[in-house]
Amino acid sequence: MQRGRHFAKFEALGNDFVVFDQRAGGQLPHGDQVRALADRHTGVGFDQLLILLPASDPAITCSVAIYNRDGGSANQCGNGMRAIGLWLHQETPDQRDFVLETAAGIVRVRVERDGLIGVDMGHPAFDPAAVGLSDSFTSRALATSLPTFVAAGTVSMGNPHLVVLLARPATPELVERIGTALGRSPEFADGVNVSLACILADDEVDLRVWERGVGATRACGSAACAAAAWLLREQRVRGPVRVRQPGGELVINWSGVGRTLQMSGPARRVFDGTLR
């Protein structure tokens, strides 16, 4: 990354991001640069690096390149899209609606007057091929190794998710153990984000996430969307669904097949800086 370049640090439910605006030009970083910047002791520290790029169409506000803190790229980042929406609104206060282009497709973001930020996350996909599986996920091993196991399913929100439903909320140790084992499973072509969910009420879910390229996180927006969509499809909850994660709560609304999924929650600008 170039010295002297300005950046902004954001967080959304403890899921944290560094945002660079490169719509006027600039080189994309390589993996070593991303990992150095992501280091929480010697760098800035983040879960994802978000880079704003020129849009491919005048109707689109900007394109977004997404990097996980391990240096790898990502197709989608739900909380990151809300952080970018807040950044764009703060830069152009008269605008509240933005259209973002990601590797996963178009995302529409709206900054509400109550301060919450809503995102149209598009259509959930439940086809095993959408998450890099050649066949349906086999949960027999989970049923054997997890006494609290209830069911499991896969969802793509533009990135792959495995949702594991448990009878009790997952402990941090369980998230790390199951996430590490399943997230890197060769069953999935490019790995998978692992969500351990527990239903607290008919419209409320506890969710703990192990994220590809990041590890256990305080929150993951696309994982919250995937978990809510799968639970709604299985008729285990009713919408809107409040998804509680260690970092806070997101509200997910999905009316079913043929409809796009909506996510809403807070985001915050933490500080600005300049690379030295």
N, C-alpha and C positions, 0 to 999 in steps of 0.2 A: 504494500500500500504506500502511496506517495506521502512524503512528509508535508506537513502543513495542511493536510486535508481535514476539513471539519467533519465531525460526526455527532450524532445524538444517541444517548442511551435511554431506552424505554423498558418498562416492565408491564406485563399484563398478568395479574394473579401470581406474580413471582417468576413467571416465564420471562426471561430477559433477553434484550436484543440490542445490537448496535446497528444504526441506520446510517448509510452513506447515500448522498444524492449525487449520482453520476450521470444525470440526464444531459449535462453539458459535455460529457466525455470523460475518459479515464479508463485505465486497464482494470480488468477483473483480477482478483487476487488468486494466487495459487495456494495449495493446501497448507504448506508450511506457514505462510503469512496468516491464514485464517486461524490456525492452531495457536500461533504466537499471540495474536490479538485476543483470542478467547481465554487465554490463561488468566485465572483469577488472582494470581500472585504477581505475575510480571507483565501482564497485559491489561486490557480493559475488563475482560470477562463478559461472557454472554452464552446463552444457549444457541442462538442463531444470529448470523450476520445477514442483514437485509440490504441489498443494494438497488436503488432506484435507477432505472435505465430508460432511454427513450422508448416511447410507445411505437408499436407497429402500425397504429391507426389513429387518426385524429380524434376519434370518439373515445379512446382509451387515455386515462390520465397518465399512466406510466407502466412500464414493465418492471418486474421485480425478480432479481436473482437471489436465491436463498441458499445459505451455507450453514451446515451444522458445525458445532464447535470442534468436531474431529477433522474438519477440513473438507468433508464430502458435501456434495450438493443435495438439495431437497426440492421436491416438486411443489410442496404446499406447506403452509404454516398458518393455521387459523388465527392464533393470538397475534402472530406477526402482522397479519393483514389489518387487525384492529389497531396495532401500534402505528402502522403506516398511515391509516386513516386519520388518526389523531395528529400525526406529524403534518400531513397535508392540510388539515383544517387549521392548525396553528399557523402555518405559513400563508394560508389564504382563508382568513376567518369568514369571508362571505360565502364560502362553499362548504357544503356538508355531505355531498354525494360524490363518490369517486369510483372509477372503474379501473381495476388493477389486472394486469396480465401476468400470470405465472406459468410455469411449465405444465401445470395441471389444468390450465384454462383460465377463463375470465372469472374474476371475483368482484362483486359489487359491495361497497362499504358505505355506511351512512353514520355520521356522527349525530346522535340525537341531542335534543336540547337539555335533557337531564344529565348529559355527560357520558352516558353509556354509548358504546359503539357497536352497531349491528353489522353483520356480514352475511351476505347470501353466499353460502358455501357450495351451491350447485346440487347435483343429484348424487346421493349415495349409490354405490354399486356393490352388489352382493355376490356377483359372479366370482368364483374362486380365481379365475384367470386374472381378474382385476387387481389381485394382491400378489400375483406371481406364483400361484399354486397351479399345479397340473391337474389336481383333483381336489375334492373337498377336504378341509382340514380334519384330521383324525384326532379326536379328543380322548381316546381311551386311556392314553398314558396320563393325561391330566386327571382323569377321574380316579386313577389308581394312586397318584402321588399327592393329590390335594383332597384331604378329608372334607373340606367345605365346598368342593366343586359342585356346580349346578349345571352349567351348560357353557358352550363356547361357539363363536361364529366369527366370520371375517367380513370386513367392510373396507371399501376404498373410498376415501374422500379426496382423490387425486394423489394420495399416498396410502400405503397399505397398513391396515390395522387388524389386530387379533383382539377380540373382546372376550374375556373370560369372566363369567358370572359366578360369584361366590356367595355363600350363605352369610359370611361375616366380612367386614372390611379387612382389606389386606394390610399386613404390617410392612414397615419399610424393608425388613429382612426378606420377606416373601417377594416383594416387588423386585428386589435386586436379584434374588435367586431365579425366579421364574422368568423375569424379563431378560436376564442374561442368557438363559438356556433357550428360550423360545425366540427371542429377538434375532438371534443369529442362526436359527435352525435352517438347515439346507433344504427343508421343505419349501421355503419361500425364496424366490429367485434373487431378491435384493434385500433380504431381511424383512422385519416387520416391527411396527410399533405395538407394544403389548399393553393392554389396559385391563386391570383387575377391578371389576365393578361389583358393587353390592347395593341392592335395592333397599332404601331406607323407608320409603313411602311410595304410594302409587304414582307420584310425580317427582320423586326425589331419589338421586343416586349418589353414592359415594364412589369416587373413581381415583385410582392410583395408576400412574403411567410410567412405563419404561420406554424411552424414546430412542429410535435409531440414531446413532451418531452423537448421542447426548448422555443417555443413561436415565436414571430416575429423575423426574422433574417435578417441580411444585405444581405445574399445570401444563396442559397441552390442549389447545383449542380444537384441532382436527380430531384428536382422540375423544374428546367430549362429544363432538358431533357424531363420530362413528359409533360410540357406545350408545348414545341416545337413539340413533337411527335403528340400530340392531334390536334394542330392547323394545322400541315402538313397533317394529315389524313383527317381533315375536309376541306382541300384545302382553308384555310383562309390565309395562308402565303406560301412563297416558300423558299426552303433551298439554302445555309446554312442560319440558322436563328440566328440573333444576339439578345441575351436575355439580356436586361439591368435590373440590380437590384441595390438597393442602394449602394452595395459594389463595383459594376463594371460590366463588360460585359463578358459573355460566348458565344462561338460560337457552335451551335448544328447543326449536319448534319445527316439526316436520309433519306434513299432512298425509304422507304416503307416496307410493310410486307415482311418478309423473310430476311431482311437486319438488321444488328446490327446498333445501334445508336452511333455516335461519339460526344464527347464533348471536347472542348479545351479552356484553359484559364490559367491565372497565379496562382502562389502560392509563398509564401515567408516564410523563416525560421526567426522567430522573436527573439527568445533567447533560450538558454539551461539552465537547472537548475538541482538541486539535492534535493530530498525530505528530510526534516529534521524531 
